[in-house]
Amino acid sequence: MASFEIDETMVDVPVAGGSFKAFRAIPRGGGAQPGVIVVHDFHGLNDHIKDVARRFAREGYVGLGVDLFSRQGDQPDPSDAQALFRRMQKLSDEEAVEDLVAAEHYLHSLPHVGARRVGAAGFSVGGTYSFLLGCQDEMIRAVADFYGAVIYPTTSPFRPLSPIEKADNLLCPLLGIFGAEDPVIPVEQVHEFEERLRDLGKDFEIHVYPGCAHAFFNDTRETHRPEAARDAWAKTIRFFAKHLRG
């Protein structure tokens, strides 16, 4: 079992018109390694996302936990769900993917990654963004989507097409992790998404965990389910080992 020592720091990722913040975790002494972009939910770059980036680094990946909200400047009270939701609504799918492409370019610019492969792992809305990144950026070699929306309740200029409508554009293997009791992402939609990917002949695997609701992987939330989270993490590490190292 991998257990690299790590170096961690906050960094600025350059993007057109400025930069955004990110948390970088690098395994020590392993030479050039694949990179994984870690994409937050509507809470933003918090301790949980930083911890996930560290976990990837301990497994021998360069983990980059992005802060897609940092360019907005405002930092709502983490306990104010409505304010957090309003902040998320200000970020369009297009802008989020543009920033994630910049994160991919940043990782490839590091000597710690260089020409090694880069993937993305996202949670909730971050899972959606990771999937959309995999539909646009051919340099992303694998994507893990933890309970990201597959069908939007409503569309808007900021979210003009549901992810399921973009599935034909998927450019890389996909790992989907969902909860069977998720009120945010109904399991019926997950099955419809799975059928769509199968019909398109995409390289994917989807796992639905019984008795699990939204954010079951997050060990800071009441919905956390340790056994399912451990299994989902093991599947994620195997998935990235196959597609980023294989």
Legacy VTK file of the C-alpha trace (Angstrom):
# vtk DataFile Version 3.0
C-alpha trace
ASCII
DATASET POLYDATA
POINTS 246 float
0.000 0.000 0.000
1.412 3.396 -1.036
2.244 5.854 1.706
4.315 8.681 0.262
5.353 11.603 2.427
3.975 14.787 0.882
4.707 18.478 0.451
1.692 20.777 0.363
1.085 24.440 -0.371
-1.435 26.913 -1.772
-0.699 28.036 -5.321
-2.042 30.420 -7.959
-3.146 28.766 -11.195
-2.889 31.132 -14.188
-5.975 31.494 -16.336
-7.080 34.003 -18.964
-7.731 37.291 -17.201
-6.053 36.393 -13.920
-5.615 33.326 -11.715
-7.413 31.198 -9.161
-6.321 29.526 -5.950
-5.572 25.845 -5.542
-4.166 23.484 -2.927
-1.267 21.392 -4.218
-0.030 18.156 -2.635
3.079 16.494 -4.096
4.510 13.076 -3.146
8.143 13.260 -2.113
10.901 11.374 -3.868
8.826 9.617 -6.488
9.984 11.475 -9.591
7.404 12.572 -12.157
3.941 11.268 -11.301
0.450 11.471 -12.819
-1.737 14.339 -11.611
-5.299 14.436 -10.330
-7.423 17.578 -10.246
-9.769 17.450 -7.244
-12.969 19.458 -7.760
-15.057 20.650 -4.828
-18.790 20.701 -4.217
-20.758 23.890 -3.559
-18.896 24.435 -0.278
-15.737 25.282 -2.221
-12.148 24.384 -1.421
-12.448 23.262 2.197
-10.549 20.913 4.498
-12.264 17.847 3.042
-11.158 18.616 -0.518
-7.634 19.356 0.697
-7.655 16.015 2.491
-8.702 14.209 -0.700
-5.827 15.896 -2.572
-3.488 14.676 0.189
-4.869 11.152 -0.118
-4.049 11.126 -3.814
-0.547 12.420 -3.072
0.028 9.650 -0.531
-0.883 7.216 -3.309
1.771 8.735 -5.571
-0.236 11.312 -7.544
0.197 15.069 -7.637
-3.106 16.253 -6.162
-4.474 19.685 -7.044
-7.570 20.791 -5.124
-8.928 23.722 -7.117
-10.888 26.694 -5.788
-13.232 27.589 -8.630
-14.892 30.285 -6.507
-11.742 32.202 -5.555
-12.005 34.613 -8.476
-15.403 35.768 -7.195
-13.760 37.238 -4.123
-16.650 36.743 -1.704
-16.420 34.065 0.978
-19.869 33.271 2.408
-20.354 31.822 5.848
-19.791 28.051 5.386
-22.953 27.403 7.416
-25.124 29.604 5.147
-26.339 27.121 2.548
-28.352 29.714 0.630
-25.336 32.011 0.266
-23.188 29.083 -0.844
-25.798 28.123 -3.421
-25.985 31.695 -4.753
-22.198 31.735 -5.117
-22.300 28.479 -7.049
-25.013 29.841 -9.346
-22.646 32.648 -10.409
-20.267 30.117 -11.960
-21.285 28.837 -15.380
-20.457 25.373 -16.664
-18.353 26.984 -19.383
-16.318 29.052 -16.914
-15.793 26.079 -14.605
-14.494 23.899 -17.428
-12.216 26.698 -18.684
-10.646 26.922 -15.230
-10.265 23.148 -15.024
-8.514 23.123 -18.402
-6.167 25.743 -16.938
-5.602 23.430 -13.952
-4.691 20.601 -16.340
-2.216 22.889 -18.152
-0.763 23.932 -14.800
-0.185 20.336 -13.727
1.526 19.497 -17.014
3.788 22.532 -16.539
5.163 21.104 -13.278
8.337 19.002 -13.385
6.561 16.762 -10.847
4.061 15.816 -13.594
5.521 16.827 -16.952
4.265 14.519 -19.684
2.605 12.103 -17.255
-1.148 11.660 -17.512
-3.690 13.833 -15.701
-7.175 12.931 -14.465
-9.926 14.620 -12.474
-12.066 13.608 -9.512
-15.021 15.734 -8.449
-17.765 15.692 -5.849
-21.392 16.757 -6.327
-21.274 19.808 -8.632
-17.538 19.135 -8.850
-18.378 15.684 -10.188
-20.490 17.319 -12.877
-17.668 19.716 -13.748
-15.191 16.829 -13.903
-17.453 14.950 -16.300
-17.857 18.048 -18.477
-14.078 18.491 -18.460
-13.745 14.930 -19.737
-16.104 15.868 -22.568
-13.963 18.799 -23.692
-10.277 18.359 -22.832
-8.556 15.529 -24.695
-5.560 15.796 -22.347
-7.694 14.550 -19.430
-7.178 10.815 -19.439
-9.713 9.660 -16.821
-12.525 11.168 -14.757
-14.124 10.090 -11.472
-17.554 11.622 -10.881
-18.862 11.309 -7.324
-22.625 11.947 -7.354
-22.588 14.765 -9.896
-25.880 15.813 -11.495
-26.605 14.018 -14.758
-29.923 15.758 -15.575
-30.439 19.372 -14.526
-33.853 20.183 -12.980
-33.870 23.312 -15.151
-31.464 24.704 -17.718
-30.257 28.289 -18.060
-27.664 30.303 -19.992
-25.200 29.285 -17.238
-26.177 25.602 -17.572
-27.579 25.223 -21.076
-27.276 21.433 -21.455
-27.516 18.610 -18.949
-24.455 16.348 -18.696
-26.409 13.423 -20.168
-26.888 15.501 -23.314
-23.110 15.866 -23.635
-22.307 12.189 -23.074
-21.545 11.616 -26.762
-18.601 14.031 -26.343
-16.939 12.038 -23.540
-13.267 11.632 -24.489
-11.920 9.462 -21.669
-12.856 6.601 -19.321
-15.384 7.504 -16.628
-15.904 6.191 -13.107
-19.297 7.110 -11.648
-19.986 6.813 -7.915
-23.570 7.317 -6.723
-25.831 6.625 -3.755
-29.047 4.662 -4.174
-30.842 6.888 -1.641
-29.615 10.227 -3.003
-32.478 12.770 -3.101
-30.332 15.139 -5.188
-29.386 12.648 -7.912
-32.314 10.184 -8.234
-31.122 6.661 -8.951
-33.490 6.488 -11.934
-31.469 9.262 -13.555
-28.251 7.382 -12.836
-29.615 4.313 -14.627
-30.705 6.476 -17.575
-27.208 7.966 -17.706
-25.659 4.498 -17.587
-27.882 3.309 -20.433
-26.939 6.370 -22.486
-23.207 5.758 -22.003
-23.645 2.087 -22.901
-25.560 2.940 -26.079
-22.748 5.318 -27.070
-20.099 2.661 -26.513
-18.214 4.727 -23.939
-15.557 3.331 -21.590
-17.187 3.624 -18.175
-18.067 1.950 -14.915
-20.830 3.107 -12.599
-21.345 1.940 -9.022
-24.493 2.669 -7.023
-24.196 2.119 -3.270
-27.302 0.864 -1.424
-28.363 2.828 1.654
-26.195 5.821 0.727
-27.379 9.378 0.202
-25.641 12.416 -1.287
-22.077 13.155 -0.112
-21.666 9.720 1.494
-17.918 9.853 0.764
-17.437 13.070 2.764
-16.285 12.146 6.274
-17.213 15.600 7.596
-20.922 15.180 6.783
-23.717 13.358 8.595
-24.420 11.419 5.402
-20.955 9.800 5.530
-20.998 6.020 5.196
-17.506 4.738 6.073
-17.720 1.263 4.550
-19.113 2.493 1.235
-16.617 5.380 1.206
-13.692 2.984 1.680
-14.916 0.801 -1.160
-15.467 3.819 -3.430
-11.940 5.061 -2.685
-10.429 1.657 -3.452
-12.283 1.594 -6.777
-11.085 5.128 -7.527
-7.443 4.261 -6.882
-7.708 1.143 -9.069
-9.397 3.188 -11.798
-6.700 5.860 -11.877
-3.910 3.281 -11.610
-5.297 1.621 -14.744
-5.865 4.762 -16.787
-3.189 7.169 -15.527
-0.380 4.653 -14.919
-1.303 1.760 -17.194
LINES 1 247
246 0 1 2 3 4 5 6 7 8 9 10 11 12 13 14 15 16 17 18 19 20 21 22 23 24 25 26 27 28 29 30 31 32 33 34 35 36 37 38 39 40 41 42 43 44 45 46 47 48 49 50 51 52 53 54 55 56 57 58 59 60 61 62 63 64 65 66 67 68 69 70 71 72 73 74 75 76 77 78 79 80 81 82 83 84 85 86 87 88 89 90 91 92 93 94 95 96 97 98 99 100 101 102 103 104 105 106 107 108 109 110 111 112 113 114 115 116 117 118 119 120 121 122 123 124 125 126 127 128 129 130 131 132 133 134 135 136 137 138 139 140 141 142 143 144 145 146 147 148 149 150 151 152 153 154 155 156 157 158 159 160 161 162 163 164 165 166 167 168 169 170 171 172 173 174 175 176 177 178 179 180 181 182 183 184 185 186 187 188 189 190 191 192 193 194 195 196 197 198 199 200 201 202 203 204 205 206 207 208 209 210 211 212 213 214 215 216 217 218 219 220 221 222 223 224 225 226 227 228 229 230 231 232 233 234 235 236 237 238 239 240 241 242 243 244 245
